[in-house]
């Protein structure tokens, strides 16, 4: 495998070298970087032009200038990477450091969520092929796929941000909204579960009742203004997570794993009050770290005690349940700081532009809510357009696998449908998706130029577009080199993941 990786990295370096040379020459001849200075009325215009020519080596032909730039890149091997300066005299490494962090914050969350949700939705529609749920998801997927990102972003600003901020001034949910929302949730839930007509309408009615009761409770308890989960909801959601995690990982027939997960869910509710003291006496990152260590240790211990001869399966289920309980406890703590954050933002918490609220001070919980509110709109905008592709890819992949001979053989042996889908079909359905995931993650570092522009984020995409418009060559090449290297590395990772997912594939 080492020889294979070395050979792939060697060929990748040649590709980056050839592509970067071509991009450099084309970008250098795309315009005049001194255009602003040439039209300047400054008395020392010529001195400024000469200084800029010397600083950027503009008196050297573009093909030769490329090798001057490449020599600076090569200094990375001695720890002195030099990507040159921008037209404004700022080091490109500084611009990239700022832009990369902003881009990763913005795009990574949207990419990971769209991949996970898209694959889950696609697999669900494949298992409910030609059902009402399948047709509905297909329609919505193609609808969002056809929408331009800048239009979706403006709609989110208008209705989800400005509309919600106005709603907080008088948070009253009209009865008509409760009825329509309950009907929509009932239709979606009944379609997902499927079954006979009797079962369909039973699930439809239960979902309507639960949704209407939940919205009514939110309205009566003023939950929107002072949200919280508390002991009850952490316990209920923890129990749901315990059953769900056990079903997906080992099956509900494995009572040992189920009991271990249920114990963790019960401990999450039981320790809610002590955890509040933990956050009080150990605020910030320390408290979060202690919480994670505590519940992961409890998950391992519960799985070991209840596991018996299948301790590995029980530990896996209980630890995953522990992660869910940790998330619930952290969300509950963030909700406790929501009223303070709303007051700090003047009653308009959902941001429409920028990555942070200027001049906002507060605890780590206030800062966490601030990051969430600024990420909310651009994340939803990117997710809506990406979910369509991922759901269709995963649906097609699973449908192809479900028709294979080994799947029919597994069913003929009497294996449960959960085992057939999760252990046999799902794993092999991920193989073709792996390539797309690798390229998608590799492209994350390139940013999302339109989304960054609409929401006022200074990321890699906006840096690249601005540099191209200004004929600012060094930042353009800096963005290109980083994105190309990341893309090639993740392409290599995809090949290695193939061998992990399919034992028949060997890297040699």
C-alpha positions in Angstrom: 0.0 0.0 0.0 2.9 2.4 0.7 4.1 2.0 -2.9 0.6 2.7 -4.2 0.2 5.9 -2.1 3.7 7.1 -3.1 2.9 6.5 -6.7 -0.4 8.3 -6.5 1.1 11.3 -4.6 3.9 11.5 -7.3 1.4 11.7 -10.1 -0.7 14.2 -8.1 2.2 16.5 -7.8 2.7 16.5 -11.5 -1.0 17.2 -12.1 -0.8 20.2 -9.7 2.3 21.5 -11.3 0.9 21.4 -14.8 -2.5 22.8 -13.8 -1.0 25.6 -11.7 1.4 26.7 -14.5 -1.5 26.9 -16.9 -3.7 28.8 -14.5 -0.9 31.2 -13.6 -0.2 32.1 -17.2 -3.9 32.5 -18.1 -4.6 34.6 -15.0 -1.6 36.8 -15.5 -2.8 37.7 -19.0 -6.4 38.2 -17.9 -6.0 41.9 -17.2 -3.8 44.7 -15.8 -3.1 44.6 -12.1 -1.9 48.2 -12.2 -5.0 49.6 -13.8 -6.1 51.5 -10.7 -2.6 53.1 -10.4 -2.4 54.0 -14.0 -5.7 56.0 -13.7 -4.6 57.6 -10.4 -4.1 61.3 -10.1 -1.6 61.0 -7.3 1.5 63.2 -7.8 3.8 60.2 -7.1 1.9 57.9 -9.4 5.0 56.7 -11.3 6.8 55.9 -8.0 3.8 53.8 -6.8 3.7 51.9 -10.1 7.4 51.2 -10.0 7.2 50.0 -6.4 4.3 47.7 -7.3 6.1 46.3 -10.3 9.1 45.5 -8.2 7.1 44.0 -5.4 5.1 41.7 -7.7 7.8 41.0 -10.3 5.6 42.3 -13.0 8.6 43.1 -15.2 9.2 39.4 -15.6 7.2 37.4 -18.3 4.4 35.4 -16.8 5.9 31.9 -17.6 9.2 32.8 -15.9 7.4 34.6 -13.1 5.6 31.4 -12.3 8.9 29.7 -11.3 9.7 32.6 -9.0 6.3 32.0 -7.3 6.9 28.2 -7.3 10.2 28.8 -5.5 8.4 30.5 -2.7 5.9 27.6 -2.5 8.8 25.1 -2.4 10.1 26.8 0.8 7.4 24.9 2.6 9.9 22.0 2.9 12.1 24.2 5.1 9.2 25.7 7.0 9.2 29.1 5.2 6.2 28.9 2.8 6.0 32.1 0.8 2.9 32.6 -1.5 3.8 36.3 -2.2 1.8 39.4 -1.5 -1.5 40.7 -2.7 -1.8 43.9 -4.7 -2.5 45.7 -1.4 0.7 44.4 0.1 -0.9 41.8 2.4 0.8 38.4 2.7 -1.3 35.8 0.9 -0.7 33.3 3.8 -2.5 35.7 6.1 -5.5 36.1 3.7 -5.7 32.4 3.3 -5.6 31.7 7.0 -8.5 34.1 7.6 -10.5 32.8 4.6 -10.0 29.1 5.3 -11.3 29.3 8.8 -14.4 31.3 7.7 -15.1 28.8 4.8 -14.6 25.7 7.0 -17.0 27.2 9.6 -19.6 27.9 6.9 -19.4 25.1 4.4 -18.3 22.1 6.5 -21.5 22.0 8.6 -23.7 22.3 5.5 -21.8 19.6 3.7 -21.8 17.1 6.5 -25.5 17.6 7.3 -26.5 17.4 3.6 -24.5 14.2 3.1 -25.9 12.5 6.2 -29.5 13.7 5.7 -29.3 13.1 1.9 -28.1 9.5 2.3 -30.7 8.8 5.0 -33.6 10.2 2.9 -32.4 8.5 -0.2 -32.2 5.1 1.6 -35.6 5.6 3.1 -37.2 6.4 -0.3 -35.4 3.4 -1.8 -37.0 1.1 0.8 -40.4 2.8 0.1 -40.0 2.8 -3.7 -43.0 4.1 -5.6 -44.8 5.1 -2.4 -46.4 8.5 -1.7 -43.3 9.3 0.3 -41.0 8.4 -2.6 -42.9 10.6 -5.1 -43.1 13.5 -2.6 -39.4 13.4 -1.9 -38.6 13.2 -5.6 -40.7 16.2 -6.3 -39.2 18.3 -3.5 -35.7 17.2 -4.5 -36.0 18.3 -8.1 -37.8 21.5 -7.0 -34.9 22.6 -4.7 -32.3 21.3 -7.2 -33.7 23.7 -9.8 -33.7 26.8 -7.6 -30.8 29.3 -7.9 -28.9 29.7 -4.6 -29.1 33.5 -4.5 -32.9 33.4 -4.8 -33.2 30.8 -2.1 -30.9 32.8 0.1 -33.0 36.0 -0.3 -36.2 34.0 0.6 -34.5 32.7 3.7 -33.5 36.2 4.7 -37.0 37.5 4.1 -39.1 34.8 5.7 -36.9 32.8 8.1 -34.8 35.7 9.5 -36.8 38.9 9.2 -40.2 37.1 9.6 -39.1 35.1 12.7 -37.5 38.2 14.3 -40.8 40.0 13.7 -42.7 37.0 15.1 -40.6 37.2 18.4 -42.1 40.6 19.0 -45.5 38.9 19.5 -44.9 35.1 19.5 -48.4 33.9 18.9 -49.0 30.8 16.8 -52.4 31.1 15.0 -54.7 28.1 15.0 -54.6 27.8 11.3 -50.8 27.4 11.3 -51.2 24.7 13.9 -53.7 22.8 11.8 -51.7 23.1 8.6 -48.5 22.1 10.2 -50.1 19.1 11.9 -51.6 17.9 8.6 -48.2 18.2 6.9 -46.3 16.4 9.6 -49.0 13.7 9.6 -48.7 13.1 5.9 -44.9 13.0 6.0 -44.8 10.6 9.0 -47.5 8.3 7.6 -45.8 8.2 4.2 -42.4 7.3 5.8 -43.8 4.5 7.9 -46.0 3.1 5.1 -48.0 0.0 5.4 -51.7 -0.9 4.8 -54.4 1.8 4.5 -55.5 1.1 8.1 -51.9 1.5 9.4 -51.4 4.6 7.2 -54.4 6.5 8.5 -53.6 5.4 12.1 -50.1 6.8 11.9 -51.6 9.9 10.1 -54.0 10.6 13.0 -51.4 9.9 15.8 -48.9 12.3 14.1 -51.5 15.0 13.7 -52.5 14.7 17.4 -48.9 14.7 18.7 -47.9 17.7 16.5 -51.0 19.7 17.4 -50.5 19.0 21.1 -46.8 20.0 20.9 -47.5 23.3 19.1 -50.2 24.1 21.6 -47.9 23.4 24.5 -45.3 25.6 22.9 -47.9 28.4 22.6 -49.3 28.0 26.1 -46.0 27.6 28.0 -44.3 30.5 26.1 -41.6 28.1 25.2 -40.4 30.2 22.2 -39.3 33.0 24.6 -37.8 30.8 27.3 -37.0 27.5 25.6 -35.6 24.5 27.6 -35.6 20.7 27.5 -35.5 19.9 31.2 -35.5 16.5 32.8 -38.7 15.3 31.1 -37.7 16.0 27.5 -34.1 14.8 28.0 -35.5 11.6 29.4 -38.1 11.1 26.6 -35.7 12.0 23.8 -33.0 9.8 25.4 -35.3 6.8 25.5 -36.2 7.4 21.8 -32.5 7.6 21.0 -31.8 4.4 23.0 -34.4 2.4 21.0 -33.4 3.9 17.7 -29.7 3.4 18.2 -30.2 -0.2 19.3 -32.5 -1.0 16.4 -30.0 0.4 13.8 -26.8 -1.1 15.4 -27.7 -4.5 16.8 -31.5 -4.9 16.5 -34.1 -4.8 19.3 -33.7 -8.5 19.8 -30.4 -7.8 21.5 -31.8 -7.1 24.9 -28.4 -6.6 26.5 -27.5 -3.7 24.2 -31.0 -2.3 24.6 -30.8 -2.3 28.4 -27.3 -0.7 28.4 -28.7 2.1 26.1 -31.8 2.6 28.3 -29.6 2.9 31.4 -27.6 5.7 29.7 -30.9 7.5 28.7 -32.1 7.2 32.3 -28.8 8.6 33.6 -29.0 11.5 31.3 -32.3 12.6 32.9 -31.2 11.7 36.4 -28.0 13.7 36.2 -29.5 16.7 34.6 -29.6 18.7 37.8 -25.9 17.8 38.8 -24.8 18.8 35.3 -26.1 22.3 35.9 -23.7 22.6 38.9 -20.9 21.2 36.7 -21.4 24.0 34.1 -21.6 26.5 37.0 -18.3 25.5 38.7 -16.5 24.5 35.5 -17.7 26.9 32.8 -16.6 26.9 29.2 -14.6 24.2 27.5 -13.6 22.5 30.7 -17.2 21.8 31.7 -18.0 20.4 28.2 -14.9 18.2 28.3 -15.8 16.8 31.7 -19.3 16.1 30.5 -18.1 14.2 27.5 -15.6 12.1 29.5 -18.3 11.3 32.1 -21.0 10.1 29.8 -18.6 8.2 27.4 -17.2 6.4 30.5 -20.7 5.6 31.7 -21.5 4.3 28.2 -18.5 2.0 28.2 -19.3 0.9 31.7 -22.9 0.2 31.0 -22.1 -1.7 27.8 -19.5 -3.8 29.6 -21.8 -4.6 32.5 -24.8 -5.6 30.4 -22.9 -7.0 27.4 -22.2 -10.5 28.5 -20.8 -12.4 25.6 -21.5 -9.5 23.2 -19.9 -6.7 25.1 -18.5 -5.0 21.9 -22.0 -4.6 20.5 -23.5 -3.3 23.7 -20.6 -0.9 24.3 -21.1 0.5 20.8 -24.8 1.0 21.2 -24.5 2.6 24.7 -21.6 4.9 23.7 -23.6 6.2 20.7 -26.6 6.8 23.0 -24.2 8.6 25.4 -23.2 11.0 22.5 -26.9 11.7 21.9 -27.5 12.4 25.6 -24.4 14.7 25.6 -25.9 16.7 22.7 -29.2 17.0 24.5 -27.6 18.3 27.6 -25.6 20.8 25.7 -28.6 22.0 23.7 -30.5 22.4 26.9 -27.8 24.6 28.4 -27.7 26.7 25.2 -31.4 27.1 25.4 -31.0 28.5 28.9 -28.9 31.4 27.5 -31.4 32.1 24.6 -33.3 35.0 26.5 -30.0 36.7 27.3 -28.8 36.5 23.7 -32.2 37.8 22.4 -31.8 40.8 24.7 -28.2 41.4 23.7 -29.2 41.5 20.0 -32.1 43.9 20.5 -34.8 41.3 20.1 -33.7 40.2 16.6 -31.5 37.2 17.1 -31.5 35.6 13.6 -28.7 37.2 11.7 -28.9 37.9 7.9 -25.3 38.9 7.2 -21.8 38.4 8.6 -20.3 35.6 10.7 -20.4 37.2 14.2 -22.3 40.0 15.9 -20.0 43.0 16.3 -19.1 43.9 19.9 -21.0 41.0 21.4 -19.5 39.8 24.7 -20.7 37.0 26.9 -20.2 33.4 28.0 -19.3 30.5 25.8 -23.0 29.7 25.6 -23.8 33.2 24.3 -21.0 32.9 21.7 -22.2 29.5 20.7 -25.7 30.7 20.1 -24.2 33.6 18.1 -22.3 31.2 15.9 -25.5 29.1 15.4 -27.7 32.1 14.4 -25.1 33.3 11.8 -24.7 29.8 10.4 -28.4 29.0 10.2 -29.4 30.7 7.0 -26.3 29.9 4.8 -26.3 26.4 6.1 -30.0 25.8 5.2 -29.4 27.4 1.8 -26.5 25.2 0.9 -28.3 22.1 2.3 -31.5 22.5 0.4 -29.6 22.5 -2.9 -27.3 19.6 -2.0 -29.9 17.3 -0.4 -31.5 16.7 -3.8 -28.4 15.3 -5.3 -27.4 13.1 -2.4 -30.9 11.7 -1.9 -31.1 10.7 -5.6 -27.6 9.2 -5.6 -28.1 7.1 -2.5 -31.6 6.0 -3.6 -30.3 4.8 -7.0 -27.3 3.1 -5.3 -29.4 1.2 -2.8 -32.0 0.1 -5.3 -29.3 -1.4 -7.5 -27.8 -3.3 -4.5 -31.2 -4.5 -3.3 -31.7 -6.4 -6.6 -28.4 -8.3 -6.3 -28.3 -12.1 -5.8 -26.5 -12.0 -2.5 -29.4 -9.8 -1.0 -32.0 -12.3 -2.1 -29.8 -15.1 -0.7 -29.6 -13.3 2.7 -33.4 -13.1 2.8 -33.8 -16.7 1.8 -31.6 -17.7 4.8 -34.1 -16.1 7.1 -32.2 -13.0 8.1 -34.3 -10.1 9.3 -34.9 -7.1 7.0 -32.9 -4.9 9.3 -29.9 -7.2 9.0 -30.3 -7.5 5.3 -30.5 -3.7 4.8 -27.9 -2.5 7.3 -25.3 -5.2 7.2 -25.4 -6.3 3.5 -27.1 -3.8 1.3 -26.3 -0.5 3.0 -22.5 -1.0 3.2 -22.2 -2.0 -0.5 -24.5 0.9 -1.5 -22.0 3.3 0.1 -19.2 2.3 -2.3 -20.2 4.4 -5.3 -21.3 7.2 -3.0 -17.8 7.3 -1.5 -16.3 8.9 -4.6 -18.9 11.7 -4.5 -18.4 12.2 -0.8 -14.6 12.5 -1.2 -14.9 15.1 -4.0 -17.6 17.0 -2.1 -15.5 17.2 1.1 -12.4 18.1 -1.0 -14.3 20.9 -2.6 -15.4 22.3 0.7 -12.2 24.2 1.1 -12.9 26.1 -2.2 -15.8 27.9 -0.5 -19.2 28.9 -1.9 -18.7 32.2 -3.6 -22.4 33.1 -4.2 -23.5 32.1 -0.7 -20.6 33.9 0.9 -21.4 37.0 -1.1 -25.1 37.0 -0.2 -24.6 36.5 3.5 -21.5 38.6 3.8 -18.9 35.9 4.7 -15.3 36.5 3.9 -14.3 33.0 2.8 -12.2 31.3 0.1 -14.9 31.7 -2.5 -15.3 35.5 -2.1 -11.5 35.8 -1.9 -11.0 34.0 -5.1 -13.7 36.0 -7.0 -12.4 39.3 -5.6 -8.8 38.4 -6.6 -9.9 37.4 -10.1 -11.7 40.7 -10.6 -8.7 42.7 -9.3 -6.3 40.6 -11.4 -4.6 39.9 -8.1 -2.5 36.8 -9.1 -1.0 35.6 -5.9 -4.2 35.1 -3.9 -5.7 33.4 -6.9 -2.9 30.9 -7.0 -2.9 30.5 -3.3 -6.6 29.5 -3.4 -6.0 27.2 -6.4 -3.1 25.4 -4.9 -4.9 24.6 -1.6 -8.1 23.5 -3.3 -6.3 21.3 -5.8 -4.1 19.6 -3.3 -7.1 18.9 -1.0 -9.1 17.5 -3.9 -6.3 15.2 -4.9 -5.7 14.0 -1.4 -9.4 13.2 -0.9 -9.5 11.4 -4.2 -6.7 9.2 -2.8 -8.7 8.7 0.4 -11.7 7.6 -1.6 -9.6 4.8 -3.2 -8.5 3.7 0.3 -12.0 3.7 1.6 -13.1 1.4 -1.2 -10.9 -1.3 0.2 -12.4 -0.8 3.7 -16.0 -1.0 2.5 -15.5 -3.9 0.1 -13.0 -6.7 1.1 -12.9 -7.7 -2.6 -11.1 -4.5 -3.5 -7.4 -4.5 -2.8 -5.0 -1.5 -3.1 -1.8 -2.6 -4.8 
